[in-house]
């Protein structure tokens, strides 16, 4: 049985907090939220969380003061802040944050950052599920309804980008540069051909959507 990851969100903006909770619960995480630093500290001290998402500008106790306390433990922290100057990011990371995400952010990027940090601290399951498709990020094995699907290295890398950004419209340039690690010159043939092969192999003709004038989106409820 896979362990449920518990995430503590310390964020005083209710709309942002609710968006994060809704997104992460949909992704299979368990979440609790605090709207000020004092309540965040109380919840942290229960010791039941695997990851903390921390805003810096908080009432009662500031995020910086909380970070001073939290970094003495072994719970990883991702700072999420509107303070997006380089010096702010450097300060947060030097104080012990495991990652720093600036507001505004895409929820797909947030999920990807969470998965990355959890993998680094060996708390994440290596298996990402998307409907009837399972992707093992360590063995690079992909199965559909229990049957292994053979993918090329680039097809797998492209699939990883999609499953880490579910329901997010991704530009062709972003997809190409993320998978091929090269500058995108506007030629869509290579990317489009790989997308077509993924659709065919996974029977995802309607799951990987074409987004007009942008690129593609992996549409899923999971």
N, C-alpha and C positions, 0 to 999 in steps of 0.2 A: 504493500500500500504506500503511495507517495505521501510524503510529509507535507502538510499544509503550511505554507510560509505566512507568518504573521508580520504585518507591516504597521508601524505607528506613523501617522501623519500629524505633524505639529505645524499647523497653518491657521492664521487668524482670518483669512479671507474665506468666507463660507462657500462662495461659488466655486472657488478653486479647490477647496477641500472636498466638496461634494463631487466635483468632476473626477478628482483623483480616486476617491473611494469607489465610485461607480465603475470607473475603468478597470481598477485593479480587482474588484470582486468579479467582474466579467471575465477577467483573465485567470481566475482561480485562486486568488490570494485572499487571506483573511485580513481585515483592516479595522483599526480603531483610530479615531481622530481626536485631537485636542486643539482648542482654539486659543490657548495662551500657554506661555512657557511654564507656569506653575503646574498646570494640569498635565502638560507634556512630561515634566519631570516625574510627577507622581506615577504616571503610566509606565514610563521608562524603568523606574525602580522596581516594578513588579517582575522584571526580568523575563518576560514572556515573548519578546519581539525579536525577530530575525533581521530586521532592517528598519531604519528610521528615515523618513523624509522630513527635512527640517527647514522651515523658513527662518530667516535671520531677524526680520523686523517683527518682533512679537511683544505683546503686552505682558506684564507681570515679571517675566524673566526673559531676557533677550536670547535670540538664537545663538549668539556668540558665547554667552555665559553657559548655555546648555551644552554647546559643543565642548567646552572646557571639561564639563563633567562626563559627558558621554564618551569622549575619546579615551578615558581611563579604563573603559570596559572593552568588550570584544564585539559589540554590536555595530555593524557598518552603518554609515550615515551618508545620505545624499542630500546636499544642500540645494534647495530650490528657492531662488531669490530674484527679486527685481533689481537687486544691486549687481549689475552685470558688467561693471568695469573690470578690466584685467586685474587691477590691484585687489578688488574684492574677491575675485576667484582665487587669486594666489593666497590671500589671507585665509580664506576658508579652507583651502587644501592644506596649507601649512599648519593649521590648527587641528588637523586630523580628519577632515571630511574625506570620504572615499571617492566622491565625485561631486560635481557642481553643475547644476542645470539652471540656466537663466530664464526668467519669465519675459515674455510669453513663450510657451513651449508647445510642441505637438505631443499629444498623448502617446503616439507611437514611439517617439524618441524616449519619453519617460519610461515606458515599459522596457525598451531595449536597454536603457541605462541600468534599470533595476536587475534585469536578467544578467547583464555583464558583471555587476558588482557581486551578485549572489554566486555566480560561477567562480569569481576570484576567491571568495571566502568559503567555497565548497558547501554552500547551503542550498543551491538550486538543483532541481532534478535536471538531468541532461536531456530529458525528453520534452519536446514541445508538441502539444496536440492541437490540431486544427480540424475539427470535424472528425472524419474517419481516417485522417492522415496523421501519422506520428513521425516526428523528426528527431532523431537522436543526434544532438550537437557534438557528442564526443566521438562516436563511432561513424558518424555521417551516414547512418542507415535510415532510409525512409521506407515506411510501410503504409499501405492503404488496406483497411479491413484485415490487417494481419499479414498481408502479402507484400513481400519486399519489392520495391520499385527501383529499378536501376537508373541512376541519374549520372550524368557527367559531372566533373568538378564544378564547372561554371553553372550548370543547371541547379546543383545543390546550393551553391553560394547565392544564386538568385532566389531560390526558394526560401533560404534563411532570411533574406531581406524582407520578403513578403510576410512571412509568419511573425517576424519581429515588429512589423508595422501594420497589423491587421486593421482593415477599414480606413486606412490612410491613403490618400491619393499621392502617389510617388511619381516624380517627374522622370522622364527618360534619361535626362542628364544625371540625376542622382543615382538611378539604378545602374546605369552604365559605369559611372565612375566608381561606385561602391563595389561592383563585381569585377570589373576589368582593370581597375586601378590605373586608368588612363584618361586623358582629356577627351571629353565627348565632343565630336566635331559635327554633330547633327545627322550623321548617317544612322538611320534607325534599323537597318536590316539585321545586324548581328543580334541586337537586343530583341527585336520583334520575333526573330526565328527561335530564340531560346524560350521566349514566353509561349509561343505556339507549341513547342515541344513539351513544356511543362503542362500546359492545358491538356494535351493529348494523353500524356503518361499518367496524370493524376485524375483524369476525367473531370477537369475543372474548367470546362468551356464557359460556364456561367459564374464561376467563382473568382477567377482573375478577370476583372472588368477592365475594359479600355476606357480611360477617362479622356474625353475629347480635348485635344490641344495640350494635354498635360502629360499623360503616361498611362499608368496602370494602378489598380487598387485590388487588394485581396479582400473580398467581401465575405464575412463570416460572422456568425453569432457566438462562436465559441471563444 
